[in-house]
Amino acid sequence: MKEKKMQWWKILLIILFLPIAVIYYGFKYAIKFYDSNRFTTKQKIIYTIIGICVLACLNVAIDKTRGPKIQNAEISDVTLYKGSSKKVNIIVTPKKSKISETEYSGYDSNVISIDEDKIKAKSAGETTVICKVTDYNGKSVKSNKFKVTVNLTEKQIAEEKKKAEEAAAKAAQELEEKRNSLSLTESIRIKDKSKDIIDKLLKAPSTAEYPGSFLDPLEDWKMSKKNNLVTVASYVDAENSFGAKIRNNFIIQVQMNDDGSGTVTYVQLGDRVITGKFNENV
């Protein structure tokens, strides 16, 4: 009688779905075994007992390879120098528990990074970490909250100090330049503010015409800035109370702050000083 060969697709399915295949064929051949007339009832009982013993031994062997279920995980505090790394030492209870997965959370990623149980120090500082530990039985526990401290070597301290000094010097220089120069955006904003101030002083503000064009919005607007004091000088053409259009020069001074806000300290329209005292230290 020609032996029947198993088709290739069945072999592939068995490989892909091995646990299901084992259960399926186990039940299939068990039913076939018990329905068979080749064995006596006594033999079937003996083989059944042997099979149960074998399965029990296999289960015990598998449990031993997995180890006992984890109950607790302790991790000591860690101290590192910037740029160095260290593997996390996890002490589990019972000691024979076997770790399959670890997951770290709660730490400052600017201070450290953790990859494959290795802590790498990125910058000076302190952070706390919690580790979720899972054993081969699928049991998970959370470790204690342990602290990681990152220090700097003497060389690194000197480098950080130098960088801080350079950054401070650059910031001071930029602030000095800002206090003594006007950007285009700042100039346009001050121009609009000056127009609002002068409009309130005119008899017919709706007739006011200020210098400047679309192509050159700051034409005939003289502006200077020294130690955050902005001086604006320009003119306005507007009707007076008799309906005649006349030109009045005006001067406005604004004391600026580093955050961009400011206070009007002096306003002069024509020969009239409206408010404040002109600061000549410009």
C-alpha positions as CSV (number, residue, x, y, z in Angstrom):
1,M,0.0,0.0,0.0
2,K,1.4,3.3,-1.0
3,E,2.2,5.7,1.9
4,K,0.1,8.9,1.8
5,K,2.3,12.0,1.9
6,M,1.2,15.2,3.7
7,Q,0.7,18.1,1.3
8,W,3.1,21.0,1.5
9,W,0.5,23.6,2.4
10,K,-0.5,21.6,5.4
11,I,3.1,21.5,6.6
12,L,3.3,25.3,6.2
13,L,0.1,25.8,8.2
14,I,1.5,23.5,10.9
15,I,4.7,25.6,11.2
16,L,2.7,28.9,11.3
17,F,0.1,27.7,13.7
18,L,2.2,25.2,15.7
19,P,0.3,25.4,19.1
20,I,-3.1,25.0,17.4
21,A,-1.7,22.2,15.2
22,V,-0.3,20.3,18.2
23,I,-3.7,20.5,19.9
24,Y,-5.6,19.5,16.7
25,Y,-3.4,16.6,15.8
26,G,-3.1,15.5,19.5
27,F,-6.9,15.2,19.8
28,K,-7.1,13.7,16.3
29,Y,-4.6,10.9,17.0
30,A,-6.0,10.4,20.6
31,I,-9.5,9.8,19.2
32,K,-8.0,7.5,16.6
33,F,-6.0,5.6,19.3
34,Y,-9.0,5.0,21.5
35,D,-11.2,4.0,18.6
36,S,-8.6,1.5,17.3
37,N,-9.0,-2.2,17.9
38,R,-5.2,-2.8,17.7
39,F,-4.8,-2.1,21.4
40,T,-6.6,-3.7,24.4
41,T,-8.3,-1.6,27.0
42,K,-5.5,-2.4,29.5
43,Q,-2.9,-1.2,27.0
44,K,-4.9,2.0,26.3
45,I,-5.0,2.7,30.1
46,I,-1.2,2.1,30.4
47,Y,-0.4,4.3,27.4
48,T,-2.7,7.1,28.7
49,I,-1.0,7.0,32.2
50,I,2.4,7.2,30.5
51,G,1.3,10.1,28.3
52,I,-0.1,12.0,31.3
53,C,3.2,11.5,33.1
54,V,5.2,12.6,30.1
55,L,3.1,15.8,29.8
56,A,3.5,16.4,33.6
57,C,7.3,16.1,33.3
58,L,7.3,18.4,30.3
59,N,5.3,21.0,32.2
60,V,7.7,20.8,35.2
61,A,10.7,21.2,32.9
62,I,9.1,24.2,31.2
63,D,8.3,25.8,34.5
64,K,11.9,25.3,35.6
65,T,13.2,27.1,32.5
66,R,10.9,30.0,33.2
67,G,11.9,30.2,36.8
68,P,9.6,31.2,39.7
69,K,7.2,34.1,39.4
70,I,8.8,37.5,40.2
71,Q,7.6,39.1,43.4
72,N,9.7,42.2,43.8
73,A,12.4,44.2,41.9
74,E,15.0,46.5,43.6
75,I,17.3,48.9,41.9
76,S,20.0,51.0,43.7
77,D,20.6,54.7,43.0
78,V,23.1,55.4,40.2
79,T,25.7,58.1,39.8
80,L,27.4,58.8,36.5
81,Y,29.5,61.4,34.8
82,K,28.2,63.2,31.7
83,G,28.9,61.1,28.6
84,S,29.4,57.8,30.5
85,S,27.0,54.9,30.7
86,K,26.2,52.0,33.1
87,K,24.1,48.9,32.9
88,V,21.1,48.8,35.3
89,N,21.5,46.2,38.1
90,I,18.1,44.7,38.9
91,I,17.8,42.5,42.0
92,V,14.7,40.4,41.8
93,T,12.9,38.3,44.4
94,P,12.9,35.3,44.3
95,K,16.5,35.4,43.0
96,K,15.9,32.6,40.5
97,S,13.2,34.6,38.7
98,K,14.1,35.2,35.1
99,I,13.5,38.6,33.4
100,S,12.1,38.7,29.9
101,E,11.3,42.4,29.5
102,T,12.1,45.7,31.2
103,E,10.4,49.1,30.6
104,Y,11.7,52.4,32.1
105,S,9.5,55.5,32.7
106,G,9.3,58.7,34.7
107,Y,12.8,60.0,34.0
108,D,14.0,63.3,32.5
109,S,15.1,62.5,28.9
110,N,17.2,65.7,29.0
111,V,19.4,64.2,31.8
112,I,19.6,60.6,30.7
113,S,18.6,58.1,28.1
114,I,18.0,54.3,28.7
115,D,18.3,51.7,26.0
116,E,18.5,47.9,26.5
117,D,19.0,48.3,30.3
118,K,21.9,50.7,29.8
119,I,21.7,54.3,31.3
120,K,23.6,57.0,29.3
121,A,24.3,60.3,31.0
122,K,23.4,63.3,28.8
123,S,23.6,66.4,31.0
124,A,24.2,67.3,34.6
125,G,21.3,66.9,36.9
126,E,19.1,64.4,38.8
127,T,16.1,62.4,37.8
128,T,14.1,59.5,39.2
129,V,13.3,56.3,37.3
130,I,10.8,53.5,37.7
131,C,11.3,50.1,36.0
132,K,8.5,47.7,35.0
133,V,10.0,44.2,35.1
134,T,8.3,41.2,33.4
135,D,9.3,37.6,33.9
136,Y,9.0,34.6,31.5
137,N,5.7,33.6,33.2
138,G,4.2,37.0,32.1
139,K,4.1,38.3,35.7
140,S,5.0,42.0,36.0
141,V,6.1,44.2,38.9
142,K,7.3,47.8,39.3
143,S,10.6,48.5,40.9
144,N,11.3,51.1,43.6
145,K,11.7,54.7,42.4
146,F,15.5,55.0,42.1
147,K,17.6,58.1,41.5
148,V,20.1,58.8,38.8
149,T,22.6,61.6,39.4
150,V,24.7,63.0,36.6
151,N,27.8,65.0,37.5
152,L,30.4,66.8,35.5
153,T,34.2,66.1,35.5
154,E,36.5,69.0,36.2
155,K,37.2,69.3,32.5
156,Q,33.5,69.4,31.7
157,I,32.9,72.0,34.4
158,A,35.5,74.2,32.9
159,E,34.0,73.7,29.4
160,E,30.5,74.5,30.7
161,K,31.8,77.6,32.5
162,K,33.5,78.8,29.3
163,K,30.3,78.2,27.2
164,A,28.2,80.1,29.8
165,E,30.6,83.0,29.8
166,E,30.6,83.1,26.0
167,A,26.8,82.9,25.9
168,A,26.5,85.7,28.5
169,A,28.9,87.9,26.5
170,K,27.0,87.3,23.3
171,A,23.6,88.1,25.0
172,A,25.1,91.3,26.5
173,Q,26.3,92.3,23.1
174,E,23.0,91.6,21.4
175,L,21.2,93.5,24.1
176,E,23.5,96.5,23.7
177,E,22.9,96.5,20.0
178,K,19.1,96.2,20.5
179,R,19.2,99.2,22.9
180,N,20.9,101.3,20.3
181,S,19.4,100.3,17.0
182,L,15.9,100.2,15.5
183,S,14.6,97.4,13.3
184,L,12.3,98.1,10.5
185,T,9.4,96.5,12.3
186,E,10.1,98.6,15.4
187,S,10.4,101.8,13.4
188,I,7.0,101.2,11.7
189,R,5.4,100.5,15.0
190,I,6.8,103.7,16.5
191,K,5.7,105.7,13.5
192,D,2.1,104.5,13.9
193,K,2.2,105.3,17.6
194,S,3.5,108.8,16.9
195,K,0.7,109.4,14.4
196,D,-1.9,108.3,16.9
197,I,-0.4,110.8,19.5
198,I,-0.3,113.7,17.0
199,D,-3.8,113.0,15.6
200,K,-5.2,113.6,19.1
201,L,-3.6,117.0,19.2
202,L,-4.9,118.2,15.8
203,K,-8.0,120.3,15.2
204,A,-9.0,118.2,12.1
205,P,-7.2,114.8,12.4
206,S,-9.1,113.4,9.5
207,T,-7.3,115.9,7.2
208,A,-3.8,114.9,8.5
209,E,-1.2,113.9,5.9
210,Y,2.1,112.4,7.1
211,P,5.2,111.8,5.1
212,G,6.1,108.4,3.8
213,S,5.1,106.3,0.8
214,F,4.4,102.7,-0.1
215,L,7.9,102.2,-1.4
216,D,9.5,104.2,1.4
217,P,7.2,104.2,4.5
218,L,9.9,106.0,6.6
219,E,10.7,108.8,4.2
220,D,11.1,112.1,6.2
221,W,10.8,110.2,9.4
222,K,14.0,110.8,11.4
223,M,14.5,108.2,14.2
224,S,17.3,107.5,16.5
225,K,17.7,105.1,19.5
226,K,20.3,105.4,22.3
227,N,20.1,103.4,25.5
228,N,16.5,102.5,24.7
229,L,15.5,106.2,24.3
230,V,13.9,106.7,20.9
231,T,13.6,110.2,19.4
232,V,11.2,110.7,16.5
233,A,11.2,113.9,14.3
234,S,8.8,114.4,11.4
235,Y,5.9,116.7,10.3
236,V,2.2,116.7,9.6
237,D,0.1,118.6,7.1
238,A,-3.4,119.3,8.5
239,E,-6.2,121.9,8.5
240,N,-6.3,124.3,11.4
241,S,-9.5,125.7,13.0
242,F,-9.8,128.2,10.0
243,G,-9.8,125.4,7.5
244,A,-6.3,126.3,6.2
245,K,-3.8,123.4,5.7
246,I,-0.6,124.1,7.5
247,R,2.5,122.1,8.3
248,N,3.7,121.4,11.8
249,N,6.9,119.8,12.8
250,F,6.8,117.5,15.8
251,I,9.2,115.7,18.1
252,I,8.4,112.7,20.2
253,Q,10.6,110.8,22.6
254,V,9.8,107.3,23.9
255,Q,11.6,105.5,26.7
256,M,11.6,101.8,25.5
257,N,12.0,98.7,27.7
258,D,13.9,95.6,26.8
259,D,10.7,93.6,26.3
260,G,9.5,96.0,23.5
261,S,7.1,98.1,25.6
262,G,7.6,101.8,26.1
263,T,6.5,105.1,27.7
264,V,6.1,108.5,25.9
265,T,8.3,111.0,27.8
266,Y,8.2,114.0,25.5
267,V,5.9,115.5,22.9
268,Q,6.4,118.7,21.0
269,L,4.0,119.9,18.2
270,G,5.2,123.0,16.3
271,D,6.6,125.4,19.0
272,R,4.4,123.9,21.8
273,V,5.7,121.4,24.3
274,I,2.7,119.2,25.0
275,T,4.3,117.0,27.7
276,G,7.6,116.2,29.4
277,K,11.1,117.5,29.0
278,F,13.3,116.9,26.0
279,N,16.2,114.6,26.8
280,E,19.3,116.0,25.0
281,N,21.4,112.9,25.9
282,V,20.8,111.4,22.5
